Every structure is written in C-alpha cells, then in structure tokens.
C-alpha cells in the first residue's frame, strides 16, 4: 500500500501545484456510505483493484495498483472512498498552476502593453499626410545655419481631414490608457475572482511580494554601486588638487559655454541666492550665463530679478531675466510652460532658431522682451549665433550645484565627441536633503527611497534613464526637438521621452556623478508640511500623462517615416522599428513607475478583501486555511528578504548623507549608528503611509489625464532661509 501511494504521489508531483488537504483524511472510508454514488461517476477516477485473500500478506506485491490513464489527478492527502472496486475522490480545493500563471500575466500588464503597441502600429498605417505637406517633407530643408535635422513628427494639421478625425479619436483613447491600466486591470481580476478565487489570491501574493523584493534588492545592489561612484568622483577631484580647474584641463574646456535656466515662482530671495552662489563658485563661472525664468503673474518679480542681477553681476559670465506671460493660449502655469518660454527668449537673445511648431504663441512676446536689451554689444553674448558650443542646464530654483558640476559637464560633453554631443542628456544624482532635519518621518522615507532609486538607475549601465529635476543637454538638441512642451506638466521626464522619439531612439541619458541638492516642501507645522509634500506628490504623479504622450506620438512618427522614405530622409523605416523595439524598455519603465504603484496599492486592498470574502463565503471542505498557510509562508519569506534589503538601504543612505553634510542646513546627524536606527524606524512606521500615498496619487493622476487636457500646476511650499545669512530654514507662506 505504501509503495503504491508513494509512486502515485511522485507521479503527480511534477504536474500538480496543490494544497495540503486535511491532515486527518482517511485513506478508505465505509463503502456503504457511498452506495448512492453512480458507477458511471466512479469510472471517471482512478481504478483501484484491492488485493484478495492471502495476498494481503505478500510484501512483494503493492497493497493497491493505480491505473492513472487520463483521469484527473488529485492533490496529496485528499480524502478518498472505495466503492465496488473504484476510488471516488472527495471534491477538494487545489490551485491550477496554468491558470495562476495566466492571471499573473494579467496582473502585470505586459500583454496589455504589447496589445496597445500593436494597435498603435496598426493605427499609424491608417494615417495619411496631405500631398502638399508630403512634398515639403521630402525636400528635407534644414533649419538655420547649424543645419539641424528636420522634425520627424508632423503636426496633426498636416494630416488629411479624415486622418485628423481619426487621430482625435486616437488621442482620446490614449488619454484613457492610464485609467484602463490602473482601474481596468483590477476590475478584470475581480471578474476572474468569481471563478478562480484561490488562483487570484495566490497570483496577487506572488506578484506583489516579488515586486517589493525585486525593487529593494535592486536599490541595494545598484545603490551601493552608486555610492562607490560618488566617492570615486570626489577622490578624483582631491587627487587633482583644484579639480577641473587645472590649467591643462581649463584650456580644453574653455570653448564650452553654459546657459542655466532657473524657472521659479515665488521663490525666496535667499534660496535663489544660494543657487546662484553654487553656480558662481565654479571655475567656469565666466563661461556661465544664467537666465532667471520669472513668472509675470508674480507680484514683485521684476524687482526681485533686478536685485539678483545686481547681487551677482560680475560673478557670472551673464545673468538675464525673462518674464513668462500669464495670458498665452494653451499655456498653463508651471515649470514646463515657463521653461518653454525661457527657451524661446534665450534663442532670440542668441539670434538662433529651432524646429518650433508653426504659429507658436511664445515667439512674439519673447522677441519683444529681448528687443528691450538691444543696446548692448550682441556679439559679446555667450554663445551668440552658435559660434561656440552651448550646453543648456534646466534646474529647480532651489538647486545647489556641486562645486565642479559645470567643469565635469563640459568635460563629458567634449568626451562624447561631435557624433554624440547633440544626442545625450546628462543627469546628476538629485538629493532632496537640504532641509532633512525638519522633515517628518513619511517625508524622510520618500527622500531615502527616491534618492537611492535615482542613484541606482544612474549607476545601472543597462537601465532606462530619464532626466529629473535638474539636467543638462546641448542647445542644439533642444533646438532640434523644438524645446519644451507647455501642456505636459512633468517637464523633465517629458523632455527625455520627446528627445528619444524625435531622434528615433538615438538620444540617451548619461550619468554625471556630481550631486545636486535641493529642498523638500516645508510649511509651518508637521501636518501642513505633510500636506505640502502631498501636493508635490500629486503633481509628480501627473507624469503619468507621458504614458499617453508616447502612444500619441508613435503613429505620427510612423506615418512620416514610412511616407517620406529613406531616399529623402535621414531616417528609414528600419530606424523606426529599432526605436520601437528599444522603446518597449521605455514603456516598461513608465509601467513600473506609474502603473505598478497604483496597481500594487489596489492589489493590497483586493487581497485583504478577498481573504475576508473567502473566509465568510467558502465552505470548510475547500480547506481555505491551507491556502492561507501557504500564502502566509510565501509572504513571510519575501517580507524577511525585503526587510533585510531595506535595512541595508538605510545604511547606504547614511553613507550618502555623510557625503553631503556640507549641503545640509540646520543641525546634522553626527552618529552614524543612531542615524541608521532612526532611518529604519522611519521606514518601519511611516513607510506604509508613504507608499500607499504614492499609489493613491497614481489613481488621481490617471483620472486627471482622462478628464482634463491641461493640468493645474500646484506649487508646494518650500522653506525660506534666514536673511541674516545663517542658512537656517524658516517656514514660509506664499
């Protein structure tokens, strides 16, 4: 009997993913209890021929033999009864591995992304460009004396009337995608749950546990590499003594010009001064121009701009101010629209042009503001008419640059060579750490998490990277893609995706390991500071709209590349397919950052409600407690691994904190051990609050993308600095 049972179990083991049934199950029950069972039903299960007579004592024969045939196999320990020589199995609960894997594929939207991509290509094949526009595109006329490539993206008005109508419907569909992913997938899982509750619960447990484990392990592995790269960069500067200011290096980078655009709205004067001081301390300061991108709607903006110009005149190569008009059409207030106008202003100031959209409303007011300064010697302007290579840096108004940021950036630019200089964006690690001492625990968790993750992505040579907060690119690259788009609120990620698409996937983001530090939102009280951070999180989550933008642009690029052809364009259809292939990595970066944050929050709530429903509704014979035991064991094992990695992540952050002590305002954490313990305590107590909040922000962003075509830029309160020059943070009101 034992030999037969063991053989039976090992035969089932490779193909059955089952639960342990009731531990007190009987192997054989009273046959009389099953006389009402039909022999027809019994024939569906395995046949069992019991030993007869003295054969039961014969150890050379098994107690029973099983003829498996094509009958259904049962999990280990399932109750069975023998009736008329046939085994009848108890109806029991088990997991179907194939269905569980299928549900996991639905829960992680890889297949859905693939379907949308295929649909995008199919839609692109249906579009048609107007004949007269197509003829103009085939002429491939360059822009300006720098011979910029023409745009690979036609305007919607360049399509035929029928194609324009189709594209309006496609744009609406693209705006539904965030909601379709964040809300549609959980709705599908709820429907599947009606038929396969155990598989749904197991799939959600596996997916959420794995995502948490994978994220924390990635953060530790590549975060440690990032800490090493930061230390190596500092060590190289110390070996050189005065860093990149050495004569032989200074001569090499001297031709490079920097322009720094600082969009701001109601920023404190001292905070702006701190940013300008960090720029002026670079050895290349005489080659650096700063453009203060002010908002015309800010009361007192001209006076503040003039005060800053007077305070730093002579310390920088040039310092100018522009004022973003408040009444431009399709131009919602925010960093994106301010950057777009500042770019127009700067090109007028340098007498250059770009691949702007025809009839751009910013051209005339930007030209009018620049014309007011025609009294100076225009030929002495930094980068006049592109006679010297110009690198453009867009930064937050509270960014404190590394003392050698611009020297290192110029060196990276020259290292890239002529072939790649205009196809790269340089990103430094961003640390929201300047007012770290005043941050509430949930905010500190966000600082730790975002700092290490950004550092990890920059350190991973194979990661898809996007520009964030403060970044640099060549002026020619910005001109080629037509600058910034005002209606897309996440101007940094959006600019990275736009450059990727407009260069047919050739543009890449490269790390520049000279950290930039800035402030997190701060208000007068603990709760108000949390609210200010919540406002900022909701604004950051609106980067979800770039998921929509990607699918809106692909058909336009496809129709132009396919219609223009290789003979009259620098790009072929093969280039498009190469970009689309690599673009899948870009899509999954967007999925992991925006979609999965919303889904994991929903899955956590779904798992809790599903367990409760199964306890209340499923009968005892389904042995649901065994499923819970299996699920708990799985979750505990991954939780232990995730917590271990979180402990290591806190240690890494302490190392980063120590490296940035000179940039931190207020009291400092002097004991590394105590700081490490505080960080772990913050993670344990406030971590769930932070991650749940990010998920809710993704839900809100998905709804906003669906119902609105433009977004309100909500300004989160930042700290002011004491005017006495102590650098101590003070609360501010706007």
N, C-alpha and C positions, 0 to 999 in steps of 0.2 A: 504493500500500500504506500509506504513512504517513498520508495523508489519511483513509483508511478507519479505520485504527486510532485516530487522534485523535478522529474523530467518535464512534467506538464508546466510547472512554473517557469523553468528556464526556457522552455519553448516560447512562452508568452512574453518573456521579459523584453526582447528587442522591439516588439511591436506595440506593447500596451503601456500607456502612460496613465496608470490607475492610482486610485487612492487605496489605502489600507482600510478594509472593511472592518466590521465589528470584530474585535479580538476574541469574543466568546462564541463565534459562529460554530455550528455543528457541521461535521463533515456529512453525516447522513441523518435524516430525520425519519419519523414513523411513516411508512408508505401509506397507511390508512388515511393519513391527513391529506393525501393528495389524490384520492380516488376520483374526485370531481374534475381533475385535470384531464384534458383530452390527449390521447396518444398522438394525435396529429401535431399538437403543440410541442409535445415532448420530443418528437423527432427532429425538431429544429436545433436541438442542443447536442452535445457530445454523447455518443453511445457508450455505455459502460456495461461490461459483462462481468458479473461478480464470480469469484471462484466458487466451485461446488465441492461438496464432500470433504475428503481428507486433504484436498489441495490447499485448503486454507493454512495448513501447517508446513507446506512445502516452501522453504525460503528461496528456492531457485526461481520461483515464479513471482511476479509482482502481484500485489493484492488486487489491483484492478488495471485494466488496459483501456486507453482512451483512443478512440478513432476521431481525430480532430476534423478531418475533412474540410469543408468550407464553412463550418458552423462558427457562430460568434464566440469569441474568447472572453474570458472573464478575469477581472482583477483578482489578485491574491486574497485568499481568506473569505471569498464570497460564500454565503450560505447556499447549500445545495440539498436536494432530496432525491431519493431513488424510488422510482415507481415503474414497475413492470420492466425492469432491466434498463431503464433510461434515466439519465440525470436531468433533473429540472432545476435550473438556477434561479435564485432569488433575483427579483428586479432590483438592481443596485445602482449606486451613483459612481460615475467614473469620468475622467477627463479624456476628451478626444484630442490627441496631440495635433492632428492636422487642422482641426477647426480652431484650436487655440493659436496656432501659428498664423492662420488666416486672419483671425481677429487682431493679433498683434500688428500685422501689416496694415490693417485699417486704422488701428490706434495711432501708429506712427505714420504720418501721411505721405509716405514715399510714393505709393502707387497713385494717389490722388495728384501729387505734384507732376508725376510723369504724364498722367492723362491731360492735365491742363497744358503742359508743354506741347504735347502732340496736337491738341486743339488749337494752340497758338500758331503753330506752323501751318495747319490746315487753313486757318483764317487768313494768314498772310498771303497764301496762294490765291485767295479770292479778291484781293485788293488790286486796284488799277490806278496808275498815275495818269494825270491829264497829258495828252500828247505834247502840248507846248512846253509843259514843265519837264517832261522826259527829255525833250530835245535840249533844253537848257542844262539839265544834269549831265547829259552826255558830252557837253562841251567842257565840263570839269574845270571851270575857271577858278583859279586860286584867288585868295583874298590877301590884299596888302602886299608890301614888298618882301615880307618874310615867307611868301609862298606857302601859306597854310593850306592843308588839305581841305577840300570842301566837306560839308557835313554829310554823314552817311544816313541821317534821319530826315526824311522830307516832312514838311509841315502838313497838317491834316487838310488844309485848304488846297494843297497840291494834288489831292486825290480827286477822282471823278465824283460827281454828285451821288451816284449810287454807292460808291465806296465810302464817302463821307457818312452817309446814313448808316451803313453797316458798322463803321468804326465807332459811331456814337453808341450803338448798342453794345459793341465790344468793350468800350470804356466803362459802361455801366456794369457789365459782367465782371470786369477786373476789379471794380470797387466792391463787389460782393465777395471777392475771394477771401479777405481776412475773416469775415463773419462765417463764410462757408466752412473754413477750416476750424475756427475756434468754437463755433456753435454747432455746425453741421455734423462733424465727426462724433462728438458726444451724443448727438441725437440718434445717429445711426447705431452707435453702441447700445443705447437704451433699447432700441428696437430688437437688436440681436440678443440682448439680455433676456428677453421674453422666452427665447427658445434655448439659449445656452448660457444660463447664469453662471455656472461654475467656470466655464471657459473664459467668459468675460472677466470675472474677478481675477482669475489666475493671470490672464494676459495683462491686465492693468497693473497687477502687482509686479510682474516681471519687468514691464516697460518702465514704470516709474522708478523702481529700485535700480535698474540698470542705468537710467539716465542720471540719477543722482550720483551713483558710483562712478560712472564714466566722467562726469563733469568734475567731481572732486579730485579724482586721480589725475586727470589732465591738468588741472590747476596746479597740483603739487609738482608733477613731473616737469612741465614746461615753465612753471613759475620759478622753480629752483634754477633752471637754466637762465631765466631772465635776470634773477638776482646776480648770478655769476657774470652775465654780460654787462650789467650796470657797474659792478665792481671793476671789471676789466677796463671799461671805458674810463673810469676815474683813475685807475692805475696808470693808464697810458698818458693821461694828462699830467700826472705827477712826475712821471719819468721825463717828460719833455720840459719840465720846469714851468714855463709860462704857457704851456698848452699849445694851441694852434697859433699863438702869437709869435712863434719863432720866425726869424727873418725869412728863411728859405721857404717856409710854408706860406707866410703872408704874401710873398711875391707871386706865388702860384694862384692864390685865390683872390688877389686884388681886383681882377677884372669883373668879378661877380657882384651884382647889385641885388640887394634885398629890399622888398617892399612889404611892410607888415600892416595888414588891415585889421583894425580892432573895432568891430561893431559893438555898440553899447547903448543902453537906455537907462537913465537914472542911476548910473554907477557913481559910487562915492569918489570924490576928487582924489583922496589919498590912495584908494585902491588903484585908480588909473595911474597915479604917480608911481606906485610900486611896480606896475607892469612896465612903464616906460623906463624906470631905473634899471630893471633887469635887462632891458634891451640895450640901453646906453652903456652898460658895463662891458659889453662885448668889444673885443679888439677891432672888429669890423664896423664899429658904430658910424664911422664917417661914410661907409657904403650902405647904410641902412636908412631907408625912408619909412616914415610911419604915417598912415592915413587914419585919422580918428573918424570913424564912421558914426556920426551922431544922428539922432532922430529929430526931425524938425518939430515933431509934436511935443518934445520935452521942453518944458519951461526952463529958460536959462542955459540951454545947450550952447548957444554962441559964446556966451561969457565964459563958460567952463572950458570950451575948446580953446579960446584965446588965452586963458590963464595957463593951460597945459602947454600950449605952444611957446609962451613966453618963458615958462619954467625950464623947458628942455631945449630951447633954441641954442645952437652951438654944440650940444652934446650928441646930436644925431646928424646924419647927412641931410635930412629934410624931414619936416613934420608939417602935415597939412590936415585940414578938416573938411569933410563934406556933410551935407545935411539931407537925409533921406526924406523926400516929400511925403506928406501924410495923405494925399488925395489921389495917388496914382491908381488906375483901374487894375483889377485882378492882382492886387499887391498888398496882401495882408501884413500887418506889422509883425516884425520878428527878425531874427538873425539872418534868415535866408534872404528876405527881401532887402534888408539893409546891406548885406554882402553883395547882392546883385547890383544895387545902385552904386555902391562904392567901386565896384569893378568897372562900371561904365565911366564913373568920374575919373578913375585912375588912367584908363585908356585915353580919354580926352586930354588929360594932363600930360601924357607922354606922346600924344599925337599918333596913336595906333588905332587899329580897328580889330574886329573879331567876327566870328560867324554868328552874329546875333540874328534873332528872329526878325523878319521884316516887319517894320512898324512898331518896334519895341518902344514902349512909352517912356522909358528911362533916358533915352538918348538926349532929347531936347533939354530937360531940366539939368542933366549932368553937364552938358555943354555950356549951358547958361552960367552955372556956378563956376566952372573953370575959366570962362571968359572974364570973370571979375579979377583974375590974377594975371592978366596978360602983360602987366607992367614989368615983370621980372625977365631975366635972361633965360628964355626957354631952353636954349641949348645946354645949359648947365644943370638941367633937371636930371636926376638919377634915372638912367635907362631911357633917355629921350630917343624916340623913334626906333627903339630896339637896337641901338648901336652897341650896347653891352648886354650880356645875358642877364636876365632878371628872374629872380625866384620870388614867388608870391607866398606869403605866410598869412593864413587867416587864423586868428586866435580869439579866445574869450577875453573880455576886458579885464578879468582878474587873474590872468595867466602870468605866472612868474617863470621866466625862461631860465634855462641853465646858462651859466656864465659863458659857455663855449658852444651854445646851440647853433649860432649862425656861422661860426667858423667850421664846425662839423658838417653843417648842412651844405656849405659851399664846397667843402672837400668831397662830400658824397655826390654832389651834382657834377663835379668835374670827373670823378671816378667813373660815373655812368657812361661818359662819352657821348659824342653827338648823336649816336643812333638811339640811345635810351634816355637822354636828358629830358626830353619832352614826352616821355611815356611813363614817368614814375611820379608817385606821390610819397613824400617822406613823413613818417609819423613817429613822434616821440612818445614814450610812456607818459600817461596822464595820471596824476595822483591828486584826488580831491582831499587834500590833507592839511591845508594851511591852518584851518580852524579846528583841527582834530580834537583838541582838548574840550571844546564846548559842544561837541556833537553828542546827541542822545544815542543810546545803545543801538536802536534799529538803524540809525543813520550810519553808525560806525560799521555795522555789519555790511551795509551797502558799500561803504568805502573799501573794506577789506576785499569783498567779493569782486567788485568791478576793477579795483586796482590790480589784483592778481590775475584776473582773467584777461584784461587788456595786455598785461605784461606777458602772459602765457602765449597769446596769439602772436605778439610781436616776436617772441623767441622761437616759435614753431616755424621752421622754414617751409613747411607744406600747408600751413593754414591759410585760409582765405581772410585777408585783412581789409578793413575799411578805415578810412580816415575818421578821426574822432576828436572833437572839441578844438584842438589846435594842431594844424597840419600845414605842410608846405608842398608846393608844386611849381613847375615852371610857368612863367607868364604865358608862354606860347601854348602850353597845354590848355590853360584856362581859356585862351582866345579860340583855340581850335574847337572846343566844345560849346562855346557861346556863353561861358560864365555860369553863374548860379541861377537857379530857378526859384522864383519867389514863392510859388504856390505850394512847394513841398517843404514842410516845416523842419524836417531833420536835415539841415543843410550839409552836414559833414558826410554822413553815410550816402546821402543822395548824390553828392558830388562825386564820391568814389564810384558809385554804380553808373552814373552818367558818363564818366570818363572811360569806364570799362566798356560800355556799349558803343560810345561814339568812336572809340579807337579799335573796334572789332576785337575786344579782348586782349589787346596788347598792353594796356595800362595796368600797372601793378603798384601795390603799396609796399614800401620798403621801410624797415625799422631804422630809427635814428636814436641810439641809446643814450640820449641826454635828456633827463626827465623834465617835464613841465608840471608845475604845481599850481593849484588854484583852490578856491573855497567851495564848500557845500552851502546850501541855503541855511540861513540862520535868522531867527526872529528873537523877540524879547523874552519869551517863555519856552519851556520844554515842549508843551503841546503845540504852540504856534510854530516852533521850529519843525516839528514833525509834519505839520500841515504844509509848511513851505517846501519840505522835501517831497511830500505827496504831489504838490503842484508840479514840481520839476519832473517827477517820475511819470506823471500823465503826459507831459509834453514829450519826454524822451520816447514813450511808448508809441507816439504818433509816427515814429519811424516805420511803423507797420505799413504805412502808405507806400513805402518804396517797394514792397511786395507787389502792389498794384502797378506801380510805375514800370517795373521790369517787364511785366506781361503786356503793358500798353505799348511799349517801345519796340518789342521784338517784331511784331508784324510790319511796322513801318520800315525798320531796317531791312527786313527780308524782301519787301516789295521793291525797295530801291536797289539793293544789291543784285537781285535776280533780274530786274528790268534793265539796269544800266549795263551790266556785264563787265567782264574783265578787260576788254579792249579799251574802254573809255573810263575806267575807274581803277584806283589803286587797290581796290578790294574785290575779291571774287566770291562766288557762292561758297567755294570751299572754305574761305576765311570765315564766312558766316557760320558754317557748320562747326568749325573748330571753336569759334567763340561760344556757340550754343552748347557744345559739349562741356567746355570748362565752366560755362555759366550755370550748369547744374550744381556745381560746388557753391557758387554764389547763392543760388536758391536755397540750398540746404543750410547755409549759414543763416539766412533770413528765417527759415523754418525753425531752426534750433533756438534762435534768439527770441523771436516774437511769437511764433505759433506754439512752440512747445511750452513756453512759460504760461500761456493761457490754458493749454490743454492739461498740463500737469496739475495745475490748480483745480481744474474741473474734475480730473481723474481722482484726485484725493477725496473730493466730496462725493463722487459717484461710488467709490469703493466703500466708503463708510455707510452710505445709504443702502448699497447692495447687500452688504453683510447683514444689516438690520432687517431688510426685507426677507432674506433667506432664512434667518433665524425665526421670523414670525410666520412665514408662509410655507416653507418646505417641510414635508413630513419627516419624521425621525428616521424612517428607513432609507432616506437619501444620505445618511451619515455625513451631514454637512459639517459637523465638528471636526471630522478628519481632514476635510478641505481646509478649514481654518487653521488646523495644526500645521499642515504642510505650508500654507501661505505665511503663517507666523514665523516658521523656521526660516523660510526664504528671506522674508523681510528683515529678520534679526541679523542674519548673516551679512546681508548687504549693508544694513544700517551700521553694524560694527565696523565694516571696511570704510564706509563713508565718514563716520565719526573720526576714525583714525586719520584719514586724509585731511579732515577739517582741522584736527589738532596740528598736523604738520603745516597746513596752510597758515594757521595763526602764527606759527613760528617763523614762516617765511615773511609774513607781513611785518613782524617785529624787526627782521633784518632790513626790510625796505624802509621802515620808519627810522631806524638808526642812520641809514644812509642819507636821509632827507631832513635831519634835525635842523639844519641851517635855514630851511624853508618854512618851518612851523612856527606860528605865532603862539604867544601865551606860554603857560607852563608846559614843561616837557616830561615825558615818561622816562625816568632815569634808570629804573630797574628793569632789565630785560625779562627776568622771570616773572615779576609782578605784572608787567605789561602783557606777557603771554597768557597768564592766567585770566586777566581781565578780558582779553580778546576772546578766549574760549568761553568765558561766562556770557559775554555778549552774544556770541554765536548760539549758545545753547538756549538762552532765554528770549532773545529778540530775533533770531534767525527765521523762525516760522512766520513771524509778523512781516518781516521784510519780503520773503519770497512769496507769501500769499498776496501781499500788496502788489508786487510786480505782475502776478497773474491777473489780478483784477484790473490793473491798468491796461493790460493787453486786451481784456474784454471791452473796456471802454473805448480803446483806440479802434478796435475792429468796428464797433458801432459807429464811431465818428467818421471813419473812412467810408462807410456805407451811406450815411445820411448827409454828409457835407462834402463840398468840393474845395473848401478852404477852411483853414483851422485857425482858431484864436491862439495867439502866442501868449501864454500866461507867464508873466515874469515872477520867478521865485525870489524872495527876499534874500539878499546877501549881506554879510556883515560890513560895517564901515570900520575904518581904522582911526585911532585917536589922532587928532590933529597935532598933538604935542610931539608926535614922532616916535612914540614908544612902540608902535606897531601892535598894541594890544587891541583885540577885536572889541568893538562896541556894537550893540544892537542898532538897527536902523529901521526907519519907517519910510515907505515910499507912498 
